[in-house]
């Protein structure tokens, strides 16, 4: 693995982490406004993470 590939991987991982934090934050806001139930929250979290992971893997 070249350094440029490694740098790209690290950058993508940090972007993925930021998206994960944003998803969690938005989900908490939705729960507190009682617009979403716990089961829906868990499903949304799981789907969002799977989508992000698949984007991450494709790159």
PyMOL Python script that loads the backbone (N, CA, C, O; Angstrom):
from pymol import cmd

cmd.read_pdbstr("""\
ATOM      1  N   UNK A   1       0.843  -1.196   0.000  1.00  0.00           N
ATOM      2  CA  UNK A   1       0.000   0.000   0.000  1.00  0.00           C
ATOM      3  C   UNK A   1       0.882   1.253   0.000  1.00  0.00           C
ATOM      4  O   UNK A   1       1.788   1.393   0.822  1.00  0.00           O
ATOM      5  N   UNK A   2       0.601   2.138  -0.923  1.00  0.00           N
ATOM      6  CA  UNK A   2       1.363   3.384  -0.995  1.00  0.00           C
ATOM      7  C   UNK A   2       0.855   4.381   0.046  1.00  0.00           C
ATOM      8  O   UNK A   2      -0.260   4.251   0.550  1.00  0.00           O
ATOM      9  N   UNK A   3       1.671   5.360   0.355  1.00  0.00           N
ATOM     10  CA  UNK A   3       1.297   6.375   1.336  1.00  0.00           C
ATOM     11  C   UNK A   3       0.052   7.148   0.920  1.00  0.00           C
ATOM     12  O   UNK A   3      -0.770   7.502   1.765  1.00  0.00           O
ATOM     13  N   UNK A   4      -0.090   7.410  -0.372  1.00  0.00           N
ATOM     14  CA  UNK A   4      -1.254   8.171  -0.849  1.00  0.00           C
ATOM     15  C   UNK A   4      -2.552   7.396  -0.597  1.00  0.00           C
ATOM     16  O   UNK A   4      -3.568   7.979  -0.219  1.00  0.00           O
ATOM     17  N   UNK A   5      -2.506   6.070  -0.811  1.00  0.00           N
ATOM     18  CA  UNK A   5      -3.680   5.235  -0.537  1.00  0.00           C
ATOM     19  C   UNK A   5      -3.999   5.229   0.950  1.00  0.00           C
ATOM     20  O   UNK A   5      -5.160   5.303   1.351  1.00  0.00           O
ATOM     21  N   UNK A   6      -2.956   5.139   1.755  1.00  0.00           N
ATOM     22  CA  UNK A   6      -3.129   5.137   3.205  1.00  0.00           C
ATOM     23  C   UNK A   6      -3.745   6.453   3.671  1.00  0.00           C
ATOM     24  O   UNK A   6      -4.655   6.462   4.500  1.00  0.00           O
ATOM     25  N   UNK A   7      -3.243   7.564   3.132  1.00  0.00           N
ATOM     26  CA  UNK A   7      -3.762   8.887   3.482  1.00  0.00           C
ATOM     27  C   UNK A   7      -5.232   9.014   3.091  1.00  0.00           C
ATOM     28  O   UNK A   7      -6.035   9.565   3.843  1.00  0.00           O
ATOM     29  N   UNK A   8      -5.577   8.503   1.916  1.00  0.00           N
ATOM     30  CA  UNK A   8      -6.960   8.542   1.449  1.00  0.00           C
ATOM     31  C   UNK A   8      -7.857   7.726   2.372  1.00  0.00           C
ATOM     32  O   UNK A   8      -8.957   8.154   2.720  1.00  0.00           O
ATOM     33  N   UNK A   9      -7.376   6.543   2.766  1.00  0.00           N
ATOM     34  CA  UNK A   9      -8.146   5.674   3.661  1.00  0.00           C
ATOM     35  C   UNK A   9      -8.407   6.370   4.989  1.00  0.00           C
ATOM     36  O   UNK A   9      -9.526   6.337   5.501  1.00  0.00           O
ATOM     37  N   UNK A  10      -7.388   6.994   5.542  1.00  0.00           N
ATOM     38  CA  UNK A  10      -7.524   7.711   6.811  1.00  0.00           C
ATOM     39  C   UNK A  10      -8.519   8.856   6.663  1.00  0.00           C
ATOM     40  O   UNK A  10      -9.344   9.085   7.547  1.00  0.00           O
ATOM     41  N   UNK A  11      -8.442   9.577   5.541  1.00  0.00           N
ATOM     42  CA  UNK A  11      -9.348  10.700   5.299  1.00  0.00           C
ATOM     43  C   UNK A  11     -10.795  10.215   5.199  1.00  0.00           C
ATOM     44  O   UNK A  11     -11.694  10.805   5.798  1.00  0.00           O
ATOM     45  N   UNK A  12     -11.014   9.141   4.443  1.00  0.00           N
ATOM     46  CA  UNK A  12     -12.359   8.585   4.281  1.00  0.00           C
ATOM     47  C   UNK A  12     -12.896   8.092   5.622  1.00  0.00           C
ATOM     48  O   UNK A  12     -14.071   8.292   5.931  1.00  0.00           O
ATOM     49  N   UNK A  13     -12.038   7.445   6.421  1.00  0.00           N
ATOM     50  CA  UNK A  13     -12.448   6.975   7.744  1.00  0.00           C
ATOM     51  C   UNK A  13     -12.888   8.128   8.628  1.00  0.00           C
ATOM     52  O   UNK A  13     -13.868   8.003   9.362  1.00  0.00           O
ATOM     53  N   UNK A  14     -12.176   9.254   8.571  1.00  0.00           N
ATOM     54  CA  UNK A  14     -12.543  10.393   9.407  1.00  0.00           C
ATOM     55  C   UNK A  14     -13.852  11.021   8.932  1.00  0.00           C
ATOM     56  O   UNK A  14     -14.652  11.480   9.747  1.00  0.00           O
ATOM     57  N   UNK A  15     -14.070  11.043   7.621  1.00  0.00           N
ATOM     58  CA  UNK A  15     -15.342  11.534   7.072  1.00  0.00           C
ATOM     59  C   UNK A  15     -16.477  10.628   7.529  1.00  0.00           C
ATOM     60  O   UNK A  15     -17.536  11.109   7.932  1.00  0.00           O
ATOM     61  N   UNK A  16     -16.258   9.313   7.466  1.00  0.00           N
ATOM     62  CA  UNK A  16     -17.246   8.324   7.919  1.00  0.00           C
ATOM     63  C   UNK A  16     -17.590   8.548   9.391  1.00  0.00           C
ATOM     64  O   UNK A  16     -18.757   8.497   9.778  1.00  0.00           O
ATOM     65  N   UNK A  17     -16.565   8.796  10.205  1.00  0.00           N
ATOM     66  CA  UNK A  17     -16.773   9.040  11.636  1.00  0.00           C
ATOM     67  C   UNK A  17     -17.606  10.298  11.857  1.00  0.00           C
ATOM     68  O   UNK A  17     -18.491  10.312  12.712  1.00  0.00           O
ATOM     69  N   UNK A  18     -17.330  11.351  11.093  1.00  0.00           N
ATOM     70  CA  UNK A  18     -18.098  12.595  11.208  1.00  0.00           C
ATOM     71  C   UNK A  18     -19.559  12.380  10.830  1.00  0.00           C
ATOM     72  O   UNK A  18     -20.455  12.880  11.511  1.00  0.00           O
ATOM     73  N   UNK A  19     -19.806  11.637   9.746  1.00  0.00           N
ATOM     74  CA  UNK A  19     -21.179  11.329   9.342  1.00  0.00           C
ATOM     75  C   UNK A  19     -21.890  10.524  10.423  1.00  0.00           C
ATOM     76  O   UNK A  19     -23.063  10.767  10.708  1.00  0.00           O
ATOM     77  N   UNK A  20     -21.188   9.570  11.024  1.00  0.00           N
ATOM     78  CA  UNK A  20     -21.760   8.758  12.098  1.00  0.00           C
ATOM     79  C   UNK A  20     -22.196   9.632  13.266  1.00  0.00           C
ATOM     80  O   UNK A  20     -23.280   9.448  13.821  1.00  0.00           O
ATOM     81  N   UNK A  21     -21.339  10.587  13.636  1.00  0.00           N
ATOM     82  CA  UNK A  21     -21.667  11.502  14.735  1.00  0.00           C
ATOM     83  C   UNK A  21     -22.889  12.336  14.387  1.00  0.00           C
ATOM     84  O   UNK A  21     -23.778  12.526  15.217  1.00  0.00           O
ATOM     85  N   UNK A  22     -22.929  12.831  13.158  1.00  0.00           N
ATOM     86  CA  UNK A  22     -24.061  13.653  12.715  1.00  0.00           C
ATOM     87  C   UNK A  22     -25.363  12.855  12.739  1.00  0.00           C
ATOM     88  O   UNK A  22     -26.398  13.363  13.170  1.00  0.00           O
ATOM     89  N   UNK A  23     -25.310  11.613  12.277  1.00  0.00           N
ATOM     90  CA  UNK A  23     -26.494  10.746  12.275  1.00  0.00           C
ATOM     91  C   UNK A  23     -26.985  10.527  13.702  1.00  0.00           C
ATOM     92  O   UNK A  23     -28.181  10.625  13.978  1.00  0.00           O
ATOM     93  N   UNK A  24     -26.057  10.231  14.604  1.00  0.00           N
ATOM     94  CA  UNK A  24     -26.413   9.996  16.003  1.00  0.00           C
ATOM     95  C   UNK A  24     -27.048  11.246  16.603  1.00  0.00           C
ATOM     96  O   UNK A  24     -28.073  11.160  17.279  1.00  0.00           O
ATOM     97  N   UNK A  25     -26.446  12.399  16.361  1.00  0.00           N
ATOM     98  CA  UNK A  25     -26.935  13.676  16.875  1.00  0.00           C
ATOM     99  C   UNK A  25     -28.354  13.968  16.388  1.00  0.00           C
ATOM    100  O   UNK A  25     -29.226  14.324  17.180  1.00  0.00           O
ATOM    101  N   UNK A  26     -28.580  13.816  15.084  1.00  0.00           N
ATOM    102  CA  UNK A  26     -29.906  14.057  14.510  1.00  0.00           C
ATOM    103  C   UNK A  26     -30.934  13.079  15.049  1.00  0.00           C
ATOM    104  O   UNK A  26     -32.081  13.451  15.297  1.00  0.00           O
ATOM    105  N   UNK A  27     -30.529  11.834  15.230  1.00  0.00           N
ATOM    106  CA  UNK A  27     -31.432  10.813  15.762  1.00  0.00           C
ATOM    107  C   UNK A  27     -31.865  11.153  17.183  1.00  0.00           C
ATOM    108  O   UNK A  27     -33.030  10.985  17.542  1.00  0.00           O
ATOM    109  N   UNK A  28     -30.921  11.630  17.989  1.00  0.00           N
ATOM    110  CA  UNK A  28     -31.228  12.023  19.370  1.00  0.00           C
ATOM    111  C   UNK A  28     -32.225  13.174  19.382  1.00  0.00           C
ATOM    112  O   UNK A  28     -33.161  13.173  20.182  1.00  0.00           O
ATOM    113  N   UNK A  29     -32.038  14.155  18.506  1.00  0.00           N
ATOM    114  CA  UNK A  29     -32.973  15.277  18.394  1.00  0.00           C
ATOM    115  C   UNK A  29     -34.370  14.772  18.029  1.00  0.00           C
ATOM    116  O   UNK A  29     -35.365  15.206  18.608  1.00  0.00           O
ATOM    117  N   UNK A  30     -34.434  13.853  17.066  1.00  0.00           N
ATOM    118  CA  UNK A  30     -35.724  13.289  16.656  1.00  0.00           C
ATOM    119  C   UNK A  30     -36.412  12.558  17.801  1.00  0.00           C
ATOM    120  O   UNK A  30     -37.623  12.686  17.981  1.00  0.00           O
ATOM    121  N   UNK A  31     -35.648  11.795  18.575  1.00  0.00           N
ATOM    122  CA  UNK A  31     -36.215  11.065  19.708  1.00  0.00           C
ATOM    123  C   UNK A  31     -36.765  12.045  20.741  1.00  0.00           C
ATOM    124  O   UNK A  31     -37.860  11.845  21.265  1.00  0.00           O
ATOM    125  N   UNK A  32     -36.017  13.092  21.032  1.00  0.00           N
ATOM    126  CA  UNK A  32     -36.430  14.051  22.051  1.00  0.00           C
ATOM    127  C   UNK A  32     -37.673  14.824  21.634  1.00  0.00           C
ATOM    128  O   UNK A  32     -38.442  15.275  22.482  1.00  0.00           O
ATOM    129  N   UNK A  33     -37.868  14.977  20.335  1.00  0.00           N
ATOM    130  CA  UNK A  33     -39.075  15.653  19.868  1.00  0.00           C
ATOM    131  C   UNK A  33     -40.236  14.661  19.739  1.00  0.00           C
ATOM    132  O   UNK A  33     -41.331  15.024  19.309  1.00  0.00           O
ATOM    133  N   UNK A  34     -39.977  13.391  20.122  1.00  0.00           N
ATOM    134  CA  UNK A  34     -40.994  12.329  20.138  1.00  0.00           C
ATOM    135  C   UNK A  34     -41.595  12.066  18.763  1.00  0.00           C
ATOM    136  O   UNK A  34     -42.723  11.587  18.654  1.00  0.00           O
ATOM    137  N   UNK A  35     -40.838  12.382  17.711  1.00  0.00           N
ATOM    138  CA  UNK A  35     -41.319  12.148  16.351  1.00  0.00           C
ATOM    139  C   UNK A  35     -40.981  10.727  15.897  1.00  0.00           C
ATOM    140  O   UNK A  35     -41.497  10.246  14.888  1.00  0.00           O
ATOM    141  N   UNK A  36     -40.122  10.076  16.643  1.00  0.00           N
ATOM    142  CA  UNK A  36     -39.635   8.765  16.210  1.00  0.00           C
ATOM    143  C   UNK A  36     -39.536   7.848  17.429  1.00  0.00           C
ATOM    144  O   UNK A  36     -39.139   8.285  18.509  1.00  0.00           O
ATOM    145  N   UNK A  37     -39.895   6.593  17.254  1.00  0.00           N
ATOM    146  CA  UNK A  37     -39.834   5.634  18.350  1.00  0.00           C
ATOM    147  C   UNK A  37     -38.477   4.940  18.379  1.00  0.00           C
ATOM    148  O   UNK A  37     -37.710   5.011  17.419  1.00  0.00           O
ATOM    149  N   UNK A  38     -38.191   4.268  19.495  1.00  0.00           N
ATOM    150  CA  UNK A  38     -36.888   3.631  19.662  1.00  0.00           C
ATOM    151  C   UNK A  38     -36.569   2.634  18.562  1.00  0.00           C
ATOM    152  O   UNK A  38     -35.444   2.594  18.064  1.00  0.00           O
ATOM    153  N   UNK A  39     -37.565   1.819  18.175  1.00  0.00           N
ATOM    154  CA  UNK A  39     -37.319   0.816  17.140  1.00  0.00           C
ATOM    155  C   UNK A  39     -36.962   1.477  15.810  1.00  0.00           C
ATOM    156  O   UNK A  39     -36.036   1.051  15.119  1.00  0.00           O
ATOM    157  N   UNK A  40     -37.706   2.519  15.468  1.00  0.00           N
ATOM    158  CA  UNK A  40     -37.419   3.268  14.239  1.00  0.00           C
ATOM    159  C   UNK A  40     -36.027   3.892  14.317  1.00  0.00           C
ATOM    160  O   UNK A  40     -35.278   3.889  13.340  1.00  0.00           O
ATOM    161  N   UNK A  41     -35.696   4.424  15.485  1.00  0.00           N
ATOM    162  CA  UNK A  41     -34.376   5.018  15.712  1.00  0.00           C
ATOM    163  C   UNK A  41     -33.270   4.001  15.420  1.00  0.00           C
ATOM    164  O   UNK A  41     -32.302   4.302  14.721  1.00  0.00           O
ATOM    165  N   UNK A  42     -33.430   2.794  15.967  1.00  0.00           N
ATOM    166  CA  UNK A  42     -32.426   1.747  15.771  1.00  0.00           C
ATOM    167  C   UNK A  42     -32.322   1.371  14.295  1.00  0.00           C
ATOM    168  O   UNK A  42     -31.222   1.186  13.773  1.00  0.00           O
ATOM    169  N   UNK A  43     -33.467   1.260  13.626  1.00  0.00           N
ATOM    170  CA  UNK A  43     -33.470   0.916  12.201  1.00  0.00           C
ATOM    171  C   UNK A  43     -32.813   2.004  11.354  1.00  0.00           C
ATOM    172  O   UNK A  43     -32.026   1.707  10.455  1.00  0.00           O
ATOM    173  N   UNK A  44     -33.136   3.252  11.642  1.00  0.00           N
ATOM    174  CA  UNK A  44     -32.545   4.382  10.905  1.00  0.00           C
ATOM    175  C   UNK A  44     -31.031   4.408  11.098  1.00  0.00           C
ATOM    176  O   UNK A  44     -30.274   4.580  10.142  1.00  0.00           O
ATOM    177  N   UNK A  45     -30.601   4.234  12.342  1.00  0.00           N
ATOM    178  CA  UNK A  45     -29.166   4.202  12.639  1.00  0.00           C
ATOM    179  C   UNK A  45     -28.476   3.092  11.849  1.00  0.00           C
ATOM    180  O   UNK A  45     -27.437   3.311  11.226  1.00  0.00           O
ATOM    181  N   UNK A  46     -29.069   1.901  11.885  1.00  0.00           N
ATOM    182  CA  UNK A  46     -28.470   0.748  11.209  1.00  0.00           C
ATOM    183  C   UNK A  46     -28.401   0.974   9.696  1.00  0.00           C
ATOM    184  O   UNK A  46     -27.367   0.727   9.076  1.00  0.00           O
ATOM    185  N   UNK A  47     -29.497   1.440   9.110  1.00  0.00           N
ATOM    186  CA  UNK A  47     -29.538   1.679   7.665  1.00  0.00           C
ATOM    187  C   UNK A  47     -28.536   2.746   7.244  1.00  0.00           C
ATOM    188  O   UNK A  47     -27.842   2.596   6.239  1.00  0.00           O
ATOM    189  N   UNK A  48     -28.466   3.818   8.017  1.00  0.00           N
ATOM    190  CA  UNK A  48     -27.541   4.907   7.698  1.00  0.00           C
ATOM    191  C   UNK A  48     -26.092   4.419   7.760  1.00  0.00           C
ATOM    192  O   UNK A  48     -25.278   4.759   6.901  1.00  0.00           O
ATOM    193  N   UNK A  49     -25.782   3.630   8.772  1.00  0.00           N
ATOM    194  CA  UNK A  49     -24.412   3.122   8.909  1.00  0.00           C
ATOM    195  C   UNK A  49     -24.056   2.152   7.791  1.00  0.00           C
ATOM    196  O   UNK A  49     -22.937   2.166   7.280  1.00  0.00           O
ATOM    197  N   UNK A  50     -25.020   1.306   7.414  1.00  0.00           N
ATOM    198  CA  UNK A  50     -24.785   0.372   6.307  1.00  0.00           C
ATOM    199  C   UNK A  50     -24.552   1.146   5.005  1.00  0.00           C
ATOM    200  O   UNK A  50     -23.654   0.816   4.230  1.00  0.00           O
ATOM    201  N   UNK A  51     -25.370   2.177   4.775  1.00  0.00           N
ATOM    202  CA  UNK A  51     -25.222   3.004   3.569  1.00  0.00           C
ATOM    203  C   UNK A  51     -23.855   3.686   3.547  1.00  0.00           C
ATOM    204  O   UNK A  51     -23.171   3.686   2.524  1.00  0.00           O
ATOM    205  N   UNK A  52     -23.466   4.263   4.676  1.00  0.00           N
ATOM    206  CA  UNK A  52     -22.164   4.923   4.766  1.00  0.00           C
ATOM    207  C   UNK A  52     -21.027   3.931   4.571  1.00  0.00           C
ATOM    208  O   UNK A  52     -20.037   4.225   3.901  1.00  0.00           O
ATOM    209  N   UNK A  53     -21.182   2.749   5.166  1.00  0.00           N
ATOM    210  CA  UNK A  53     -20.129   1.744   5.048  1.00  0.00           C
ATOM    211  C   UNK A  53     -19.980   1.282   3.604  1.00  0.00           C
ATOM    212  O   UNK A  53     -18.863   1.077   3.127  1.00  0.00           O
ATOM    213  N   UNK A  54     -21.106   1.117   2.905  1.00  0.00           N
ATOM    214  CA  UNK A  54     -21.032   0.681   1.507  1.00  0.00           C
ATOM    215  C   UNK A  54     -20.385   1.751   0.625  1.00  0.00           C
ATOM    216  O   UNK A  54     -19.635   1.426  -0.295  1.00  0.00           O
ATOM    217  N   UNK A  55     -20.672   3.018   0.903  1.00  0.00           N
ATOM    218  CA  UNK A  55     -20.015   4.127   0.188  1.00  0.00           C
ATOM    219  C   UNK A  55     -18.510   4.079   0.469  1.00  0.00           C
ATOM    220  O   UNK A  55     -17.688   4.214  -0.437  1.00  0.00           O
ATOM    221  N   UNK A  56     -18.176   3.883   1.740  1.00  0.00           N
ATOM    222  CA  UNK A  56     -16.786   3.820   2.190  1.00  0.00           C
ATOM    223  C   UNK A  56     -16.034   2.682   1.488  1.00  0.00           C
ATOM    224  O   UNK A  56     -14.900   2.864   1.046  1.00  0.00           O
ATOM    225  N   UNK A  57     -16.667   1.517   1.388  1.00  0.00           N
ATOM    226  CA  UNK A  57     -16.029   0.354   0.769  1.00  0.00           C
ATOM    227  C   UNK A  57     -15.839   0.555  -0.736  1.00  0.00           C
ATOM    228  O   UNK A  57     -14.816   0.158  -1.294  1.00  0.00           O
ATOM    229  N   UNK A  58     -16.828   1.174  -1.391  1.00  0.00           N
ATOM    230  CA  UNK A  58     -16.733   1.415  -2.837  1.00  0.00           C
ATOM    231  C   UNK A  58     -15.562   2.330  -3.180  1.00  0.00           C
ATOM    232  O   UNK A  58     -14.944   2.174  -4.233  1.00  0.00           O
ATOM    233  N   UNK A  59     -15.256   3.265  -2.317  1.00  0.00           N
ATOM    234  CA  UNK A  59     -14.123   4.160  -2.550  1.00  0.00           C
ATOM    235  C   UNK A  59     -12.852   3.411  -2.222  1.00  0.00           C
ATOM    236  O   UNK A  59     -11.760   3.966  -2.342  1.00  0.00           O
TER     237      UNK A  59
END
""", "prot")
cmd.dss("prot")
cmd.show_as("cartoon", "prot")
cmd.util.cbc("prot")
cmd.orient("prot")
